[in-house]
Amino acid sequence: MKTRKPTFEELFPVAHQQDLLKKQSAHFTNQTISKMSISGGYENMPTNLMEVRGEPPVVINPNSPTKLVGNYFKNNWKPLLTMLVIGGVLTFVLIHTNNNKKSKKKTE
């Protein structure tokens, strides 16, 4: 009887899924930013970690990239919120000072 050597996916399914998720997340984020569209992130999505010739890839519980974006916001909500608040305050200050300058010019 001849047996085959088990693949990495079969030996370590959880580690494979987490590593594949990281690879897909990086790919989706980079493609979305570079192509300026969410649909661009789906193009050429990696489905396995290691390219093995002659064997079909084994995909265990594939996750959609929309979950990856949700995870990004869930993991990075503090810096995103901080930048949003700082940006809002700076925008308010700039608009307020610009309006003050215009009103001073009108009164002169």
Disulfide bonds with the S-S distance in Angstrom:
none
